[in-house]
Amino acid sequence: MTFVRVKLALERLPSGAVLDVRLNAGEPLRNVPRSAQAEGHAIVSLAPESDGSSIHRLVIRRA
């Protein structure tokens, strides 16, 4: 379900724009970056948030 929301957000952006996404560890963290790349988008960065939580910040550049 998380990738569906990300995909809809990406569709509203112009080509070359970036989307900043916060992901929980586990399935969203594994599936969203992989699915975005499979759709042709570029992963700009993927890093844990600095507060030590299990949340990660993913930046995607729309194709």
C-alpha positions as CSV (number, residue, x, y, z in Angstrom):
1,M,0.0,0.0,0.0
2,T,2.9,2.4,0.7
3,F,4.2,2.2,-2.9
4,V,0.7,2.9,-4.2
5,R,0.7,6.3,-2.3
6,V,4.3,7.0,-3.5
7,K,3.4,6.2,-7.1
8,L,0.4,8.5,-7.0
9,A,2.5,11.3,-5.6
10,L,5.1,10.8,-8.2
11,E,2.5,10.9,-11.0
12,R,1.5,14.4,-9.8
13,L,5.1,15.7,-10.2
14,P,6.8,17.0,-13.3
15,S,9.7,15.0,-14.8
16,G,12.9,15.6,-12.9
17,A,11.2,16.7,-9.6
18,V,12.1,15.0,-6.4
19,L,9.8,13.4,-3.8
20,D,10.9,13.1,-0.2
21,V,9.3,10.0,1.5
22,R,9.6,8.8,5.1
23,L,9.5,5.0,5.4
24,N,9.1,2.6,8.3
25,A,11.7,-0.2,8.5
26,G,10.7,-3.5,7.2
27,E,8.6,-4.2,4.1
28,P,8.1,-0.5,3.0
29,L,11.9,0.1,3.2
30,R,12.5,-3.0,1.1
31,N,9.7,-2.6,-1.5
32,V,9.3,1.2,-2.2
33,P,12.9,1.9,-3.4
34,R,12.9,-1.3,-5.5
35,S,9.5,-0.6,-7.0
36,A,10.4,3.1,-7.8
37,Q,13.5,2.0,-9.6
38,A,11.5,-0.6,-11.5
39,E,9.2,2.2,-12.7
40,G,12.2,4.1,-14.0
41,H,12.7,6.6,-11.2
42,A,16.1,7.4,-9.7
43,I,16.8,6.9,-6.0
44,V,18.7,10.0,-4.9
45,S,19.3,9.0,-1.3
46,L,18.1,6.6,1.3
47,A,19.2,7.1,4.9
48,P,17.9,6.6,8.4
49,E,16.6,9.7,10.2
50,S,19.1,11.1,12.6
51,D,16.9,10.7,15.7
52,G,17.7,7.0,16.0
53,S,14.2,5.8,15.1
54,S,13.4,3.1,12.6
55,I,12.2,5.7,10.1
56,H,14.2,6.2,6.9
57,R,14.1,9.1,4.5
58,L,14.0,8.2,0.8
59,V,14.5,10.8,-1.9
60,I,13.2,9.8,-5.4
61,R,13.8,11.8,-8.7
62,R,10.8,11.3,-11.0
63,A,11.7,10.0,-14.5
